[in-house]
């Protein structure tokens, strides 16, 4: 293993975008909403608030955060505003995590060579 195998650092803009996605996912309520939306069709705020202790206003605020980072998209259909899952930002964040994991794997491999394992 050579020391030049590690991936190049991500551009500053990409890091900021990934950080925003990770921050949005760092809230349990938002993560729960995203998981519910990822299972199927777009849902209304009322449907998302059903079976929870959250108000529609609270759900709306959480959805706005998810929408700002591109994880959900909303559309007005009749009188309802329906939100659906958008996987692209999550795929990019997963790519970032894979890059970090590869760097750690490379570092561990170099350490094993160094200690003679």
Backbone as JSON, one array per atom type, in Angstrom:
{
  "sequence": "XXXXXXXXXXXXXXXXXXXXXXXXXXXXXXXXXXXXXXXXXXXXXXXXXXXXXXXXXXXXXXXXXXXXXXXXXXXXXXXXXXXXXXXXXXXXXXXXXXXXXXXXXXXXXXXXXXXXX",
  "N": [[0.84, -1.18, 0.0], [0.57, 2.14, -0.87], [1.29, 5.48, 0.25], [0.02, 7.32, -1.27], [-2.49, 6.48, -1.99], [-4.79, 7.44, -0.79], [-7.91, 9.13, -1.05], [-8.46, 12.29, -2.66], [-9.1, 15.38, -0.92], [-12.49, 16.5, -0.55], [-14.06, 19.11, -2.5], [-14.53, 22.4, -1.09], [-17.18, 23.41, -1.27], [-18.68, 21.07, -1.66], [-18.25, 19.78, 0.76], [-19.59, 21.48, 2.52], [-22.21, 21.12, 1.59], [-22.59, 18.39, 2.15], [-22.31, 18.48, 4.92], [-24.57, 19.97, 5.64], [-26.6, 18.19, 4.92], [-26.01, 16.03, 6.64], [-26.41, 17.36, 9.07], [-29.15, 17.93, 8.93], [-30.13, 15.34, 9.01], [-29.42, 14.66, 11.53], [-31.32, 15.08, 13.43], [-33.74, 13.38, 15.23], [-36.52, 13.43, 14.7], [-36.66, 14.5, 12.1], [-35.22, 12.54, 10.73], [-36.91, 10.36, 11.12], [-39.19, 11.26, 9.73], [-38.13, 11.38, 7.14], [-37.54, 8.69, 6.71], [-40.11, 7.63, 6.7], [-41.16, 8.91, 4.43], [-39.51, 7.84, 2.5], [-40.45, 5.35, 2.01], [-42.51, 5.27, 0.18], [-45.15, 6.83, -1.64], [-45.64, 10.42, -2.05], [-46.62, 12.41, 0.75], [-49.11, 14.15, 2.65], [-48.89, 16.92, 4.97], [-50.67, 16.61, 7.08], [-51.09, 13.82, 7.02], [-48.52, 12.96, 7.66], [-48.32, 13.94, 10.22], [-50.16, 12.44, 11.56], [-50.68, 9.93, 14.01], [-48.57, 10.78, 15.58], [-47.13, 12.86, 18.14], [-46.67, 15.34, 17.31], [-47.35, 18.64, 16.11], [-48.97, 19.93, 13.15], [-47.66, 22.24, 12.39], [-45.11, 21.89, 13.53], [-44.25, 19.64, 12.11], [-44.19, 20.8, 9.57], [-42.09, 22.67, 9.87], [-39.9, 20.93, 10.23], [-39.97, 19.59, 7.79], [-39.35, 21.7, 6.1], [-36.64, 22.13, 6.68], [-35.57, 19.71, 5.73], [-36.27, 20.01, 3.07], [-34.75, 22.23, 2.33], [-32.16, 21.18, 2.15], [-32.53, 19.47, 0.11], [-33.51, 16.88, 0.45], [-36.18, 16.26, 0.53], [-39.03, 17.01, -1.49], [-41.58, 19.33, -2.19], [-44.96, 19.7, -3.29], [-47.84, 21.44, -4.29], [-50.97, 20.11, -4.27], [-54.07, 20.46, -5.16], [-55.7, 21.5, -2.31], [-53.83, 20.59, -0.6], [-50.46, 20.3, 0.54], [-48.02, 18.26, -0.55], [-45.37, 16.09, 0.28], [-42.41, 14.52, -0.9], [-39.83, 12.02, -1.02], [-36.45, 12.63, -1.92], [-33.74, 11.1, -3.17], [-31.15, 11.85, -4.03], [-29.35, 13.79, -2.63], [-28.78, 12.24, -0.37], [-27.49, 10.06, -1.48], [-25.16, 11.3, -2.38], [-24.07, 12.07, 0.08], [-23.61, 9.56, 1.18], [-21.62, 8.7, -0.52], [-19.58, 10.39, 0.28], [-19.15, 9.38, 2.87], [-18.25, 6.81, 2.19], [-15.82, 7.51, 1.02], [-14.4, 8.56, 3.2], [-14.31, 6.24, 4.77], [-12.71, 4.64, 3.12], [-10.3, 6.03, 3.29], [-9.67, 5.61, 5.99], [-9.41, 2.82, 5.96], [-7.16, 2.6, 4.34], [-5.27, 3.91, 5.97], [-5.24, 2.18, 8.18], [-4.26, -0.12, 6.95], [-1.67, 0.75, 6.27], [-0.67, 1.12, 8.85], [-0.71, -1.51, 9.81], [1.25, -2.66, 8.14], [3.41, -1.2, 9.03], [3.68, -2.02, 11.74], [4.2, -4.6, 11.34], [2.33, -6.68, 11.13]],
  "CA": [[0.0, 0.0, 0.0], [1.33, 3.38, -0.9], [0.63, 6.58, 0.97], [-0.69, 8.14, -2.24], [-3.75, 5.86, -2.34], [-5.93, 8.11, -0.15], [-8.67, 10.0, -1.93], [-8.23, 13.73, -2.49], [-10.17, 16.0, -0.14], [-13.63, 17.02, -1.32], [-14.08, 20.56, -2.61], [-15.16, 23.06, 0.06], [-18.64, 23.49, -1.46], [-19.25, 19.74, -1.45], [-18.22, 19.51, 2.2], [-20.69, 22.25, 3.1], [-23.47, 20.47, 1.23], [-22.68, 17.16, 2.93], [-22.51, 18.86, 6.33], [-25.96, 20.37, 5.8], [-27.41, 16.97, 4.87], [-25.79, 15.31, 7.9], [-27.05, 18.13, 10.15], [-30.59, 17.72, 8.82], [-30.42, 13.96, 9.42], [-29.03, 14.52, 12.92], [-32.5, 15.23, 14.29], [-34.52, 12.13, 15.2], [-37.83, 13.65, 14.07], [-36.45, 14.63, 10.66], [-34.82, 11.23, 10.22], [-38.13, 9.56, 11.1], [-40.01, 11.74, 8.61], [-37.48, 10.97, 5.9], [-37.73, 7.24, 6.57], [-41.51, 7.41, 6.31], [-41.34, 9.35, 3.05], [-38.73, 7.0, 1.58], [-41.16, 4.07, 1.81], [-43.57, 5.27, -0.82], [-45.63, 8.04, -2.3], [-45.65, 11.7, -1.34], [-47.65, 12.48, 1.78], [-49.47, 15.48, 3.15], [-48.44, 17.24, 6.33], [-51.63, 15.98, 7.99], [-50.81, 12.39, 7.07], [-47.26, 12.77, 8.37], [-48.54, 14.27, 11.63], [-51.02, 11.41, 12.16], [-49.99, 8.94, 14.85], [-47.44, 11.38, 16.29], [-47.52, 13.92, 19.09], [-46.25, 16.6, 16.72], [-48.36, 19.44, 15.42], [-48.69, 20.13, 11.72], [-46.66, 23.3, 12.3], [-43.81, 21.29, 13.82], [-43.92, 18.81, 10.94], [-43.86, 21.73, 8.49], [-40.74, 23.22, 10.1], [-38.93, 19.87, 9.97], [-39.96, 19.36, 6.35], [-38.64, 22.82, 5.47], [-35.21, 21.86, 6.83], [-35.26, 18.64, 4.79], [-36.41, 20.55, 1.72], [-33.62, 23.13, 2.08], [-30.99, 20.4, 1.76], [-32.89, 18.7, -1.07], [-33.89, 15.5, 0.75], [-37.6, 16.12, 0.19], [-39.58, 18.03, -2.36], [-42.99, 19.52, -1.94], [-45.8, 20.2, -4.39], [-49.22, 21.68, -3.87], [-51.95, 19.36, -5.05], [-55.34, 20.91, -4.62], [-55.49, 22.29, -1.09], [-52.79, 19.96, 0.2], [-49.05, 20.35, 0.17], [-47.53, 16.9, -0.38], [-43.91, 15.99, 0.27], [-41.86, 13.24, -1.32], [-38.4, 11.76, -0.78], [-35.49, 12.81, -3.01], [-32.57, 10.37, -2.68], [-29.86, 12.3, -4.55], [-28.42, 14.3, -1.61], [-28.39, 11.15, 0.51], [-26.51, 9.27, -2.23], [-23.91, 12.06, -2.35], [-23.53, 11.98, 1.45], [-23.09, 8.2, 1.33], [-20.35, 8.69, -1.25], [-18.63, 11.05, 1.18], [-18.83, 8.42, 3.93], [-17.42, 5.76, 1.6], [-14.49, 8.08, 0.83], [-13.78, 8.61, 4.53], [-14.04, 4.85, 5.16], [-11.56, 4.18, 2.33], [-9.11, 6.66, 3.85], [-9.36, 4.9, 7.23], [-8.92, 1.49, 5.58], [-5.8, 2.8, 3.86], [-4.44, 4.23, 7.13], [-5.09, 0.95, 8.97], [-3.36, -0.98, 6.19], [-0.3, 1.26, 6.44], [-0.27, 0.85, 10.23], [-0.43, -2.95, 9.9], [2.55, -2.87, 7.5], [4.42, -0.58, 9.9], [3.9, -2.82, 12.94], [4.6, -5.94, 10.91], [1.26, -7.66, 11.37]],
  "C": [[0.87, 1.23, 0.0], [0.56, 4.46, -0.18], [-0.14, 7.47, 0.02], [-2.05, 7.58, -2.61], [-4.97, 6.59, -1.78], [-6.6, 9.05, -1.14], [-8.36, 11.46, -1.62], [-9.38, 14.31, -1.68], [-11.27, 16.54, -1.06], [-13.54, 18.53, -1.41], [-14.89, 21.18, -1.47], [-16.68, 23.13, -0.07], [-19.32, 22.16, -1.21], [-19.3, 19.4, 0.03], [-19.36, 20.25, 2.89], [-22.04, 21.62, 2.81], [-23.65, 19.19, 2.03], [-22.96, 17.48, 4.39], [-23.97, 19.25, 6.57], [-26.89, 19.15, 5.78], [-27.26, 16.19, 6.17], [-26.46, 16.03, 9.06], [-28.57, 17.92, 10.12], [-30.98, 16.33, 9.29], [-30.1, 13.72, 10.89], [-30.18, 14.67, 13.9], [-33.38, 13.99, 14.13], [-35.87, 12.3, 14.5], [-37.66, 13.75, 12.56], [-36.06, 13.29, 10.04], [-36.04, 10.32, 10.12], [-39.03, 9.96, 9.94], [-39.43, 11.27, 7.28], [-37.66, 9.48, 5.66], [-39.16, 6.92, 6.14], [-41.73, 7.78, 4.85], [-40.6, 8.45, 2.06], [-39.42, 5.68, 1.28], [-42.2, 4.1, 0.71], [-43.88, 6.63, -1.38], [-45.52, 9.26, -1.41], [-46.83, 11.72, -0.36], [-47.9, 13.91, 2.19], [-48.92, 15.67, 4.56], [-49.37, 16.59, 7.35], [-51.37, 14.49, 8.13], [-49.53, 12.11, 7.84], [-47.4, 13.05, 9.87], [-49.4, 13.22, 12.34], [-50.15, 10.41, 12.92], [-48.71, 9.47, 15.48], [-47.99, 12.4, 17.28], [-47.18, 15.3, 18.54], [-47.4, 17.33, 16.05], [-48.0, 19.53, 13.95], [-47.65, 21.22, 11.53], [-45.25, 22.77, 12.55], [-43.34, 20.43, 12.65], [-43.48, 19.7, 9.79], [-42.45, 22.27, 8.65], [-39.67, 22.16, 9.82], [-38.83, 19.58, 8.47], [-39.23, 20.48, 5.61], [-37.13, 22.63, 5.55], [-34.79, 20.78, 5.82], [-35.34, 19.12, 3.34], [-35.24, 21.46, 1.36], [-32.37, 22.38, 1.64], [-31.3, 19.44, 0.61], [-33.33, 17.27, -0.81], [-35.37, 15.23, 0.52], [-37.98, 17.25, -0.75], [-41.06, 18.12, -2.13], [-43.69, 20.06, -3.17], [-47.21, 20.38, -3.85], [-50.15, 20.96, -4.84], [-53.31, 19.66, -4.45], [-55.09, 21.81, -3.43], [-54.35, 21.75, -0.25], [-51.4, 20.24, -0.36], [-48.5, 18.96, 0.48], [-46.02, 16.88, -0.56], [-43.48, 14.59, -0.11], [-40.36, 13.2, -1.12], [-37.6, 11.99, -2.06], [-34.16, 12.2, -2.56], [-31.2, 10.95, -3.07], [-28.91, 12.86, -3.48], [-27.93, 13.21, -0.65], [-27.34, 10.27, -0.18], [-25.16, 9.98, -2.23], [-23.26, 11.99, -0.96], [-22.95, 10.58, 1.7], [-21.76, 8.05, 0.61], [-19.25, 9.32, -0.4], [-18.2, 10.09, 2.28], [-17.97, 7.28, 3.41], [-15.99, 6.25, 1.41], [-13.73, 8.13, 2.16], [-13.41, 7.19, 4.98], [-12.82, 4.31, 4.41], [-10.26, 4.78, 2.87], [-8.7, 5.96, 5.15], [-8.82, 3.5, 6.93], [-7.47, 1.58, 5.12], [-4.85, 3.07, 5.03], [-4.21, 2.98, 7.99], [-4.15, -0.02, 8.26], [-1.91, -0.55, 6.32], [0.21, 0.98, 7.84], [0.08, -0.63, 10.41], [0.93, -3.28, 9.28], [3.65, -2.35, 8.42], [4.73, -1.45, 11.12], [4.25, -4.27, 12.62], [3.59, -7.01, 11.18], [1.12, -8.61, 10.22]]
}
